[in-house]
Structure formats: C-alpha cells, structure tokens
Amino acid sequence: MSSQSNTEIPSKEYDPTTWVPEPDTHGTADIKKTFWILLFLTIVDVILYFLIPTEYVLGRAFAFVLLGIVKAIYIVGTFMHMKHEKLGLATMIIAPMFFIIFFLVWMMFEGSNWGTI
C-alpha cells in the first residue's frame, strides 16, 4: 500500500471562462419589496402633510404618529426578523417599548404640573 491518496489536485491552471459563479441574489427581492412599501408609506405621509389643513392639529398629529408607528413596526418586523419569531418572544421584546413610551408621556405630563403643587 502506498501512502499517497488518489485525490491529487490536477495541475491545470484556473480558467475563468469554464466556470463563472452567478452573483448571490439571496434576499434582494425582499429588500426591494421593503423599499417600495416604505417609499409608498413615506409618500402617503408627505401627501397627507400637504392635504390635511393646519386647523386640524390633533388629526394631523394622529395621522403622522399612526403612519410612523406602522413604518416602525414594518421595519422592526423586516430588518430585525421579528416577523419570523414566535409570538411570545416578539411580545417580550416589543412590549417594554410601549411601557417606556407610556412612562415618558406620563413624566412629561407630570412635569408640566410641577409648579402647581
């Protein structure tokens, strides 16, 4: 028995015309879809900015906050891969955000009453 194996590398030079790998396109369709969805939501946001009269301050603010939340949820679901997680894990990660926002609003409200006590 010889100590050499039969798996020797051929001494042929590399020729790029014989095999050219295809570029990796994994995930580009999802990224393009996400881009177009976010672009559409942003265009709707800008159009609403010019269409809603300035007299409707509360309705205007509500529309912008709502569209911002929709875009944020979509970004978190897509780029942080939360749409692929189980509901319990996603809730554990996202629920504290609502508590933080609640406490920030609560502190701002209480801070405005500082001198009235």
RAPE-V387243 format. One record per backbone hydrogen bond with DSSP energy under -0.5 kcal/mol. CO is the residue of the C=O (numbers start at 0). NH is the residue of the N-H. If there is no record, write none. Layout:
# RAPE-V387243
CO,NH / CO,NH
This chain:
# RAPE-V387243
13,15 / 14,17 / 14,18 / 18,20 / 22,24 / 24,27 / 24,28 / 26,30 / 27,31 / 28,32 / 29,33 / 30,34 / 31,35 / 32,36 / 33,37 / 34,38 / 35,39 / 36,40 / 37,41 / 38,42 / 39,43 / 40,44 / 41,45 / 42,46 / 43,47 / 44,48 / 45,49 / 46,50 / 47,51 / 52,55 / 54,56 / 55,59 / 56,60 / 57,61 / 58,62 / 59,63 / 60,64 / 61,65 / 62,66 / 63,67 / 64,68 / 65,69 / 66,70 / 67,71 / 68,72 / 69,73 / 70,74 / 71,75 / 72,76 / 73,77 / 74,78 / 74,79 / 75,79 / 75,81 / 76,82 / 80,83 / 81,84 / 85,89 / 86,90 / 87,91 / 88,92 / 89,93 / 90,94 / 93,96 / 93,97 / 94,97 / 94,98 / 95,99 / 96,100 / 97,101 / 98,102 / 99,103 / 100,104 / 101,105 / 102,106 / 103,107 / 104,108 / 105,109 / 106,110 / 107,111 / 108,112 / 109,112 / 110,113 / 112,115 / 113,116
